[in-house]
Amino acid sequence: MELYEVEVTCPDRHSARAIAHACLKARRVACANLLPKVESLFCWQGQIDSESEVLLRMKTPTGNFDEVCALIRANHPFDLPAIIALAVQEAGPGVADWVAAETRAPTGCS
């Protein structure tokens, strides 16, 4: 099974957790990691800007990417969340099977 690690920066822990919960509950991702206090520097509307953000990373099968993007957009406060998918080249024994099982389950997570 091919996996992505989908990442997106969020303005705070609250919004990152809301996105993670939505994706987990819908069984589109198997897990989410919140990395606090990421400093982001970027060009926006002709200016260089910087913000302290939370980086949200989630593991999912590649086939779930469009649905994960839709859930992120529906729960993200930014006009243009920077959603990036990184192909997982290798994973430890059983990891891909676990991601597959968690995202195939017939009911959501609570």
C-alpha positions, 0 to 999 in steps of 0.5 A: 500500500502506498502512503502519504504523510499529509501536512498543513500548518495551522494558526494554533493547536485548537484548529490543528486538533479540530482538523485532526479529529475530523480526519480521524473520525471520518477514518481518512487518516490513521494518526495525526501529529501536532508539532507546536511552535513552528515558525513559518516565513512566507510571501503573502500578498506581496509581503514577507510575513512570519507566524508562529504556527502548529504543523499538523502531519497525518498518515493516510493511504494515497487514495484518501488524499482528495478527501483529506484535503476536503476535510482540511479545507472545511475545518481550516481557518485560512483562505488558502491552507498549504496542504502538502502530501509527501510520499512515504518511501519506507515504513516500519514493519506493520505500519502500512497494514495498520494505516490500511486497517484504520482507514478501512474500518466501517465506522468512525473513531470517537 
